[in-house]
């Protein structure tokens, strides 16, 4: 499967965004900071969804 280098770069950024979101979720839960928890959960969801969407084959990708 041929993938664009740009899609792989964005997928890598999405993984790091998900890791930062996971850190914020845990930090918000431990220190009772609900704003960090909510923004961390949003970053985690967007990061994982972005990673999955960017690495799925598109209609123009060939094996």
N, CA and C atoms as a LAMMPS dump frame, in Angstrom:
ITEM: TIMESTEP
0
ITEM: NUMBER OF ATOMS
189
ITEM: BOX BOUNDS ff ff ff
-5.0000000000000000e+02 5.0000000000000000e+02
-5.0000000000000000e+02 5.0000000000000000e+02
-5.0000000000000000e+02 5.0000000000000000e+02
ITEM: ATOMS id mol type element x y z
1 1 1 N 0.845 -1.17 0
2 1 2 C 0 0 0
3 1 3 C 0.893 1.237 0
4 2 1 N 0.655 2.128 -0.911
5 2 2 C 1.453 3.342 -1.025
6 2 3 C 0.755 4.452 -0.243
7 3 1 N 1.495 5.076 0.665
8 3 2 C 0.933 6.151 1.47
9 3 3 C 1.754 7.42 1.24
10 4 1 N 1.084 8.521 1.321
11 4 2 C 1.754 9.801 1.188
12 4 3 C 2.581 10.08 2.442
13 5 1 N 3.738 10.653 2.265
14 5 2 C 4.577 11 3.409
15 5 3 C 3.879 12.014 4.309
16 6 1 N 3.129 12.904 3.712
17 6 2 C 2.427 13.925 4.485
18 6 3 C 1.368 13.3 5.397
19 7 1 N 0.677 12.283 4.915
20 7 2 C -0.316 11.595 5.76
21 7 3 C 0.346 10.9 6.936
22 8 1 N 1.523 10.343 6.72
23 8 2 C 2.237 9.678 7.808
24 8 3 C 2.712 10.692 8.84
25 9 1 N 3.151 11.853 8.397
26 9 2 C 3.572 12.908 9.325
27 9 3 C 2.388 13.367 10.167
28 10 1 N 1.249 13.592 9.54
29 10 2 C 0.059 14.014 10.291
30 10 3 C -0.425 12.923 11.239
31 11 1 N -0.301 11.68 10.844
32 11 2 C -0.674 10.577 11.73
33 11 3 C 0.242 10.525 12.948
34 12 1 N 1.514 10.799 12.752
35 12 2 C 2.451 10.842 13.873
36 12 3 C 2.108 11.982 14.821
37 13 1 N 1.763 13.126 14.281
38 13 2 C 1.338 14.26 15.12
39 13 3 C 0.072 13.904 15.882
40 14 1 N -0.841 13.183 15.246
41 14 2 C -2.074 12.773 15.907
42 14 3 C -1.794 11.824 17.065
43 15 1 N -0.806 10.953 16.913
44 15 2 C -0.444 10.047 18.012
45 15 3 C 0.088 10.843 19.192
46 16 1 N 0.935 11.825 18.941
47 16 2 C 1.456 12.636 20.034
48 16 3 C 0.359 13.487 20.671
49 17 1 N -0.597 13.943 19.886
50 17 2 C -1.73 14.673 20.457
51 17 3 C -2.554 13.767 21.361
52 18 1 N -2.708 12.512 20.968
53 18 2 C -3.445 11.562 21.809
54 18 3 C -2.682 11.283 23.099
55 19 1 N -1.37 11.192 23.029
56 19 2 C -0.577 10.976 24.242
57 19 3 C -0.655 12.172 25.182
58 20 1 N -0.623 13.37 24.639
59 20 2 C -0.781 14.568 25.463
60 20 3 C -2.177 14.605 26.076
61 21 1 N -3.178 14.207 25.295
62 21 2 C -4.542 14.147 25.823
63 21 3 C -4.669 13.15 26.953
64 22 1 N -4.004 12.005 26.824
65 22 2 C -4.021 11.011 27.894
66 22 3 C -3.371 11.56 29.156
67 23 1 N -2.265 12.271 29.002
68 23 2 C -1.625 12.893 30.153
69 23 3 C -2.558 13.905 30.824
70 24 1 N -3.23 14.731 30.026
71 24 2 C -4.131 15.73 30.595
72 24 3 C -5.32 15.088 31.293
73 25 1 N -5.833 14.004 30.737
74 25 2 C -6.944 13.298 31.383
75 25 3 C -6.515 12.77 32.743
76 26 1 N -5.377 12.116 32.792
77 26 2 C -4.906 11.573 34.068
78 26 3 C -4.561 12.672 35.056
79 27 1 N -3.948 13.736 34.592
80 27 2 C -3.611 14.855 35.464
81 27 3 C -4.877 15.535 36
82 28 1 N -5.87 15.67 35.154
83 28 2 C -7.127 16.259 35.59
84 28 3 C -7.864 15.398 36.6
85 29 1 N -7.78 14.09 36.444
86 29 2 C -8.428 13.201 37.409
87 29 3 C -7.703 13.188 38.751
88 30 1 N -6.38 13.172 38.715
89 30 2 C -5.608 13.092 39.958
90 30 3 C -5.72 14.391 40.76
91 31 1 N -5.619 15.517 40.095
92 31 2 C -5.597 16.804 40.79
93 31 3 C -6.938 17.518 40.758
94 32 1 N -7.984 16.841 40.384
95 32 2 C -9.351 17.37 40.395
96 32 3 C -9.464 18.672 39.595
97 33 1 N -8.899 18.667 38.409
98 33 2 C -8.969 19.809 37.498
99 33 3 C -9.838 19.395 36.317
100 34 1 N -11.12 19.759 36.394
101 34 2 C -12.068 19.273 35.395
102 34 3 C -11.857 19.88 34.019
103 35 1 N -11.309 21.097 33.955
104 35 2 C -11.037 21.692 32.641
105 35 3 C -9.947 20.898 31.916
106 36 1 N -8.885 20.523 32.648
107 36 2 C -7.838 19.694 32.033
108 36 3 C -8.4 18.352 31.607
109 37 1 N -9.267 17.797 32.417
110 37 2 C -9.853 16.501 32.093
111 37 3 C -10.669 16.58 30.806
112 38 1 N -11.514 17.596 30.691
113 38 2 C -12.361 17.714 29.492
114 38 3 C -11.548 17.968 28.234
115 39 1 N -10.588 18.913 28.313
116 39 2 C -9.765 19.192 27.136
117 39 3 C -8.857 18.011 26.795
118 40 1 N -8.389 17.315 27.813
119 40 2 C -7.576 16.131 27.569
120 40 3 C -8.365 15.027 26.901
121 41 1 N -9.616 14.84 27.347
122 41 2 C -10.462 13.822 26.722
123 41 3 C -10.745 14.174 25.268
124 42 1 N -10.975 15.449 25.005
125 42 2 C -11.218 15.877 23.622
126 42 3 C -9.971 15.663 22.761
127 43 1 N -8.801 15.997 23.305
128 43 2 C -7.557 15.793 22.55
129 43 3 C -7.294 14.316 22.311
130 44 1 N -7.616 13.492 23.295
131 44 2 C -7.427 12.05 23.141
132 44 3 C -8.326 11.493 22.045
133 45 1 N -9.576 11.884 22.042
134 45 2 C -10.527 11.393 21.034
135 45 3 C -10.128 11.874 19.64
136 46 1 N -9.792 13.152 19.523
137 46 2 C -9.404 13.695 18.216
138 46 3 C -8.099 13.073 17.726
139 47 1 N -7.156 12.851 18.631
140 47 2 C -5.881 12.25 18.237
141 47 3 C -6.038 10.828 17.739
142 48 1 N -6.815 10.026 18.455
143 48 2 C -7.013 8.631 18.031
144 48 3 C -7.815 8.575 16.731
145 49 1 N -8.859 9.39 16.636
146 49 2 C -9.668 9.4 15.41
147 49 3 C -8.845 9.888 14.216
148 50 1 N -8.021 10.899 14.431
149 50 2 C -7.177 11.397 13.351
150 50 3 C -6.168 10.357 12.897
151 51 1 N -5.58 9.645 13.846
152 51 2 C -4.623 8.595 13.508
153 51 3 C -5.278 7.506 12.662
154 52 1 N -6.458 7.069 13.092
155 52 2 C -7.155 6 12.363
156 52 3 C -7.572 6.469 10.976
157 53 1 N -8.106 7.675 10.881
158 53 2 C -8.559 8.176 9.58
159 53 3 C -7.398 8.417 8.614
160 54 1 N -6.272 8.884 9.134
161 54 2 C -5.146 9.173 8.247
162 54 3 C -4.458 7.923 7.725
163 55 1 N -4.508 6.832 8.473
164 55 2 C -3.822 5.633 8
165 55 3 C -4.741 4.638 7.303
166 56 1 N -6.022 4.947 7.207
167 56 2 C -6.915 4.1 6.407
168 56 3 C -6.641 4.348 4.93
169 57 1 N -6.705 3.316 4.122
170 57 2 C -6.457 3.526 2.684
171 57 3 C -7.589 4.323 2.04
172 58 1 N -7.197 5.228 1.188
173 58 2 C -8.171 6.026 0.465
174 58 3 C -8.491 5.394 -0.874
175 59 1 N -9.42 6.004 -1.601
176 59 2 C -9.785 5.42 -2.904
177 59 3 C -8.65 5.48 -3.925
178 60 1 N -7.699 6.388 -3.736
179 60 2 C -6.6 6.492 -4.683
180 60 3 C -5.393 5.653 -4.316
181 61 1 N -5.422 5.013 -3.157
182 61 2 C -4.281 4.182 -2.737
183 61 3 C -4.324 2.832 -3.443
184 62 1 N -3.148 2.368 -3.824
185 62 2 C -3.042 1.088 -4.509
186 62 3 C -2.178 0.146 -3.696
187 63 1 N -2.43 -1.121 -3.826
188 63 2 C -1.637 -2.131 -3.095
189 63 3 C -0.306 -2.334 -3.751
